[in-house]
Amino acid sequence: MEKNKELINKAIEKLNSEMDKEDKKEIRVIGEFLLNQVTSNEDIAKAILTEGKTIMKSLDDMKGIARQRAINGCAVIDPEEGFEIVMNYFGINKKIDIKNSETKVVSINDYKEKSTLEGIDINLDDILDNL
């Protein structure tokens, strides 16, 4: 039992370390998701601890899939599929159901910096009248 905890703690440490090192919103979102997955699952901890596997490389995997699907340079991957791509990258065979899951999925919007700019009130008629 103690070994399981140690393995899980090492995986948590690895994820936290990468999130702190990279300091990017997308890394944090995926890292938080993986932290929620690993907290009680030794198999997921082992997968995360696989040598050479990183959150950043899981994003590269996702980008590769998006590029394959792109039409006129545009592709869409919904959050559920995105997290499944990450799980597959790490070799975790667990189906994700975001809508019916107790797993908290962090939105990238949670990490958007707050703007100090106030809204701008522009009347198009005022601009056109001056032309």
PyRosetta script that sets phi, psi and omega in degrees:
from pyrosetta import init, pose_from_sequence

init()
pose = pose_from_sequence("MEKNKELINKAIEKLNSEMDKEDKKEIRVIGEFLLNQVTSNEDIAKAILTEGKTIMKSLDDMKGIARQRAINGCAVIDPEEGFEIVMNYFGINKKIDIKNSETKVVSINDYKEKSTLEGIDINLDDILDNL")
pose.set_psi(1, -39.9)
pose.set_omega(1, -179.4)
pose.set_phi(2, -65.0)
pose.set_psi(2, -36.4)
pose.set_omega(2, 179.2)
pose.set_phi(3, -63.7)
pose.set_psi(3, -39.2)
pose.set_omega(3, 178.0)
pose.set_phi(4, -59.5)
pose.set_psi(4, -46.3)
pose.set_omega(4, 179.8)
pose.set_phi(5, -62.2)
pose.set_psi(5, -41.3)
pose.set_omega(5, -179.5)
pose.set_phi(6, -63.2)
pose.set_psi(6, -43.5)
pose.set_omega(6, 178.7)
pose.set_phi(7, -62.3)
pose.set_psi(7, -46.4)
pose.set_omega(7, 179.4)
pose.set_phi(8, -62.8)
pose.set_psi(8, -42.3)
pose.set_omega(8, 179.3)
pose.set_phi(9, -63.9)
pose.set_psi(9, -38.0)
pose.set_omega(9, 177.1)
pose.set_phi(10, -64.4)
pose.set_psi(10, -41.1)
pose.set_omega(10, 178.7)
pose.set_phi(11, -64.7)
pose.set_psi(11, -42.5)
pose.set_omega(11, 178.5)
pose.set_phi(12, -62.3)
pose.set_psi(12, -42.7)
pose.set_omega(12, 178.8)
pose.set_phi(13, -61.7)
pose.set_psi(13, -42.8)
pose.set_omega(13, 179.8)
pose.set_phi(14, -62.7)
pose.set_psi(14, -46.0)
pose.set_omega(14, -179.9)
pose.set_phi(15, -63.6)
pose.set_psi(15, -46.7)
pose.set_omega(15, 179.6)
pose.set_phi(16, -61.4)
pose.set_psi(16, -39.5)
pose.set_omega(16, 179.3)
pose.set_phi(17, -61.8)
pose.set_psi(17, -45.3)
pose.set_omega(17, 179.9)
pose.set_phi(18, -67.3)
pose.set_psi(18, -39.1)
pose.set_omega(18, 179.0)
pose.set_phi(19, -63.4)
pose.set_psi(19, -40.2)
pose.set_omega(19, 179.1)
pose.set_phi(20, -69.6)
pose.set_psi(20, -40.5)
pose.set_omega(20, -177.5)
pose.set_phi(21, -67.8)
pose.set_psi(21, -48.0)
pose.set_omega(21, -175.6)
pose.set_phi(22, -77.6)
pose.set_psi(22, -36.7)
pose.set_omega(22, 178.2)
pose.set_phi(23, 47.9)
pose.set_psi(23, 48.5)
pose.set_omega(23, 175.8)
pose.set_phi(24, -120.4)
pose.set_psi(24, 145.7)
pose.set_omega(24, -176.6)
pose.set_phi(25, -58.6)
pose.set_psi(25, -45.2)
pose.set_omega(25, -176.8)
pose.set_phi(26, -66.6)
pose.set_psi(26, -34.3)
pose.set_omega(26, 176.2)
pose.set_phi(27, -65.7)
pose.set_psi(27, -42.1)
pose.set_omega(27, -179.4)
pose.set_phi(28, -64.4)
pose.set_psi(28, -42.8)
pose.set_omega(28, -178.9)
pose.set_phi(29, -62.0)
pose.set_psi(29, -48.3)
pose.set_omega(29, -179.7)
pose.set_phi(30, -68.3)
pose.set_psi(30, -39.3)
pose.set_omega(30, 177.7)
pose.set_phi(31, -60.6)
pose.set_psi(31, -44.6)
pose.set_omega(31, 178.4)
pose.set_phi(32, -62.5)
pose.set_psi(32, -40.8)
pose.set_omega(32, 177.7)
pose.set_phi(33, -60.1)
pose.set_psi(33, -48.3)
pose.set_omega(33, -179.3)
pose.set_phi(34, -65.3)
pose.set_psi(34, -36.2)
pose.set_omega(34, 176.4)
pose.set_phi(35, -59.6)
pose.set_psi(35, -40.9)
pose.set_omega(35, 178.0)
pose.set_phi(36, -65.4)
pose.set_psi(36, -31.6)
pose.set_omega(36, -179.7)
pose.set_phi(37, -75.9)
pose.set_psi(37, -36.8)
pose.set_omega(37, -170.2)
pose.set_phi(38, -83.1)
pose.set_psi(38, -18.8)
pose.set_omega(38, -169.4)
pose.set_phi(39, -55.8)
pose.set_psi(39, -25.7)
pose.set_omega(39, -178.9)
pose.set_phi(40, -135.2)
pose.set_psi(40, 20.7)
pose.set_omega(40, -174.2)
pose.set_phi(41, -132.8)
pose.set_psi(41, 108.0)
pose.set_omega(41, -178.2)
pose.set_phi(42, -63.4)
pose.set_psi(42, -36.9)
pose.set_omega(42, -179.8)
pose.set_phi(43, -63.9)
pose.set_psi(43, -40.2)
pose.set_omega(43, 177.9)
pose.set_phi(44, -67.9)
pose.set_psi(44, -38.5)
pose.set_omega(44, 177.2)
pose.set_phi(45, -59.9)
pose.set_psi(45, -45.1)
pose.set_omega(45, 178.4)
pose.set_phi(46, -59.9)
pose.set_psi(46, -43.1)
pose.set_omega(46, -179.2)
pose.set_phi(47, -63.2)
pose.set_psi(47, -42.6)
pose.set_omega(47, -179.5)
pose.set_phi(48, -66.6)
pose.set_psi(48, -32.9)
pose.set_omega(48, -179.4)
pose.set_phi(49, -80.6)
pose.set_psi(49, -1.1)
pose.set_omega(49, 178.6)
pose.set_phi(50, -56.4)
pose.set_psi(50, 128.4)
pose.set_omega(50, -178.9)
pose.set_phi(51, -55.1)
pose.set_psi(51, 130.5)
pose.set_omega(51, 176.9)
pose.set_phi(52, 87.4)
pose.set_psi(52, -12.5)
pose.set_omega(52, 179.4)
pose.set_phi(53, -84.8)
pose.set_psi(53, 127.5)
pose.set_omega(53, 179.8)
pose.set_phi(54, -137.4)
pose.set_psi(54, 162.5)
pose.set_omega(54, 176.1)
pose.set_phi(55, -62.1)
pose.set_psi(55, -43.2)
pose.set_omega(55, -178.8)
pose.set_phi(56, -59.5)
pose.set_psi(56, -42.4)
pose.set_omega(56, 179.5)
pose.set_phi(57, -69.5)
pose.set_psi(57, -28.9)
pose.set_omega(57, 175.6)
pose.set_phi(58, -66.9)
pose.set_psi(58, -35.1)
pose.set_omega(58, 175.2)
pose.set_phi(59, -66.1)
pose.set_psi(59, -38.8)
pose.set_omega(59, 176.7)
pose.set_phi(60, -61.3)
pose.set_psi(60, -38.8)
pose.set_omega(60, 176.6)
pose.set_phi(61, -61.0)
pose.set_psi(61, -45.0)
pose.set_omega(61, 179.5)
pose.set_phi(62, -63.3)
pose.set_psi(62, -41.6)
pose.set_omega(62, 178.2)
pose.set_phi(63, -61.3)
pose.set_psi(63, -40.9)
pose.set_omega(63, 179.0)
pose.set_phi(64, -61.2)
pose.set_psi(64, -42.1)
pose.set_omega(64, 178.1)
pose.set_phi(65, -65.9)
pose.set_psi(65, -41.7)
pose.set_omega(65, 178.8)
pose.set_phi(66, -62.5)
pose.set_psi(66, -41.3)
pose.set_omega(66, 179.4)
pose.set_phi(67, -62.4)
pose.set_psi(67, -38.4)
pose.set_omega(67, 179.3)
pose.set_phi(68, -64.2)
pose.set_psi(68, -33.5)
pose.set_omega(68, -177.3)
pose.set_phi(69, -89.7)
pose.set_psi(69, -13.0)
pose.set_omega(69, -171.7)
pose.set_phi(70, -59.0)
pose.set_psi(70, 137.3)
pose.set_omega(70, 173.0)
pose.set_phi(71, -121.5)
pose.set_psi(71, 122.1)
pose.set_omega(71, -175.4)
pose.set_phi(72, 53.8)
pose.set_psi(72, 39.1)
pose.set_omega(72, 176.3)
pose.set_phi(73, 77.1)
pose.set_psi(73, 10.7)
pose.set_omega(73, -177.2)
pose.set_phi(74, -127.6)
pose.set_psi(74, 134.4)
pose.set_omega(74, 176.3)
pose.set_phi(75, -142.2)
pose.set_psi(75, 152.2)
pose.set_omega(75, 179.2)
pose.set_phi(76, -125.7)
pose.set_psi(76, 130.9)
pose.set_omega(76, 173.2)
pose.set_phi(77, -127.0)
pose.set_psi(77, 119.9)
pose.set_omega(77, -179.1)
pose.set_phi(78, -74.3)
pose.set_psi(78, 160.8)
pose.set_omega(78, -175.4)
pose.set_phi(79, -55.1)
pose.set_psi(79, -42.6)
pose.set_omega(79, -178.9)
pose.set_phi(80, -60.3)
pose.set_psi(80, -46.3)
pose.set_omega(80, 179.1)
pose.set_phi(81, -67.1)
pose.set_psi(81, -37.8)
pose.set_omega(81, 178.1)
pose.set_phi(82, -59.0)
pose.set_psi(82, -45.2)
pose.set_omega(82, 178.9)
pose.set_phi(83, -67.8)
pose.set_psi(83, -33.1)
pose.set_omega(83, 176.1)
pose.set_phi(84, -65.6)
pose.set_psi(84, -38.0)
pose.set_omega(84, 177.1)
pose.set_phi(85, -61.3)
pose.set_psi(85, -43.5)
pose.set_omega(85, 178.4)
pose.set_phi(86, -61.8)
pose.set_psi(86, -46.1)
pose.set_omega(86, -179.8)
pose.set_phi(87, -61.5)
pose.set_psi(87, -44.2)
pose.set_omega(87, 178.7)
pose.set_phi(88, -62.7)
pose.set_psi(88, -39.8)
pose.set_omega(88, 178.2)
pose.set_phi(89, -56.2)
pose.set_psi(89, -43.5)
pose.set_omega(89, -179.6)
pose.set_phi(90, -79.9)
pose.set_psi(90, -3.8)
pose.set_omega(90, -179.9)
pose.set_phi(91, 79.1)
pose.set_psi(91, 26.4)
pose.set_omega(91, -179.9)
pose.set_phi(92, -97.8)
pose.set_psi(92, 116.8)
pose.set_omega(92, -178.8)
pose.set_phi(93, -97.0)
pose.set_psi(93, 76.1)
pose.set_omega(93, -179.9)
pose.set_phi(94, -136.3)
pose.set_psi(94, 124.8)
pose.set_omega(94, 179.5)
pose.set_phi(95, -74.5)
pose.set_psi(95, 134.7)
pose.set_omega(95, -179.6)
pose.set_phi(96, -104.5)
pose.set_psi(96, 128.5)
pose.set_omega(96, 174.2)
pose.set_phi(97, -125.3)
pose.set_psi(97, 90.6)
pose.set_omega(97, -174.6)
pose.set_phi(98, -59.4)
pose.set_psi(98, -42.5)
pose.set_omega(98, -175.0)
pose.set_phi(99, -67.1)
pose.set_psi(99, -34.7)
pose.set_omega(99, -176.3)
pose.set_phi(100, -115.4)
pose.set_psi(100, 35.5)
pose.set_omega(100, -176.3)
pose.set_phi(101, -117.1)
pose.set_psi(101, 148.5)
pose.set_omega(101, 173.1)
pose.set_phi(102, -81.9)
pose.set_psi(102, -10.6)
pose.set_omega(102, 179.6)
pose.set_phi(103, -70.6)
pose.set_psi(103, 126.0)
pose.set_omega(103, 179.1)
pose.set_phi(104, -77.3)
pose.set_psi(104, 126.2)
pose.set_omega(104, 175.2)
pose.set_phi(105, -105.6)
pose.set_psi(105, 120.8)
pose.set_omega(105, -177.8)
pose.set_phi(106, -84.3)
pose.set_psi(106, 134.3)
pose.set_omega(106, 177.8)
pose.set_phi(107, -87.8)
pose.set_psi(107, 144.5)
pose.set_omega(107, 176.1)
pose.set_phi(108, -61.3)
pose.set_psi(108, -24.5)
pose.set_omega(108, 177.7)
pose.set_phi(109, -64.4)
pose.set_psi(109, -23.7)
pose.set_omega(109, 177.0)
pose.set_phi(110, -64.6)
pose.set_psi(110, -19.5)
pose.set_omega(110, -175.7)
pose.set_phi(111, -109.3)
pose.set_psi(111, 3.9)
pose.set_omega(111, 178.1)
pose.set_phi(112, -67.2)
pose.set_psi(112, 138.0)
pose.set_omega(112, 178.2)
pose.set_phi(113, -74.8)
pose.set_psi(113, 143.1)
pose.set_omega(113, -179.7)
pose.set_phi(114, -76.2)
pose.set_psi(114, 133.3)
pose.set_omega(114, 179.0)
pose.set_phi(115, -84.0)
pose.set_psi(115, 141.2)
pose.set_omega(115, 177.4)
pose.set_phi(116, -94.9)
pose.set_psi(116, -1.8)
pose.set_omega(116, -179.6)
pose.set_phi(117, -77.0)
pose.set_psi(117, 138.8)
pose.set_omega(117, 174.8)
pose.set_phi(118, -85.0)
pose.set_psi(118, 158.8)
pose.set_omega(118, 178.1)
pose.set_phi(119, -63.7)
pose.set_psi(119, 149.9)
pose.set_omega(119, 178.8)
pose.set_phi(120, -103.2)
pose.set_psi(120, 131.3)
pose.set_omega(120, -180.0)
pose.set_phi(121, -106.0)
pose.set_psi(121, 104.8)
pose.set_omega(121, -178.7)
pose.set_phi(122, -120.2)
pose.set_psi(122, 133.4)
pose.set_omega(122, 176.8)
pose.set_phi(123, -104.1)
pose.set_psi(123, 117.9)
pose.set_omega(123, -177.8)
pose.set_phi(124, -61.4)
pose.set_psi(124, -34.5)
pose.set_omega(124, 178.1)
pose.set_phi(125, -61.2)
pose.set_psi(125, -40.0)
pose.set_omega(125, 178.6)
pose.set_phi(126, -61.5)
pose.set_psi(126, -39.8)
pose.set_omega(126, -179.9)
pose.set_phi(127, -69.3)
pose.set_psi(127, -44.8)
pose.set_omega(127, -177.5)
pose.set_phi(128, -68.9)
pose.set_psi(128, -31.5)
pose.set_omega(128, 178.6)
pose.set_phi(129, -64.2)
pose.set_psi(129, -27.8)
pose.set_omega(129, -177.8)
pose.set_phi(130, -85.8)
pose.set_psi(130, 0.6)
pose.set_omega(130, -179.1)
pose.set_phi(131, -88.7)
pose.dump_pdb("model.pdb")
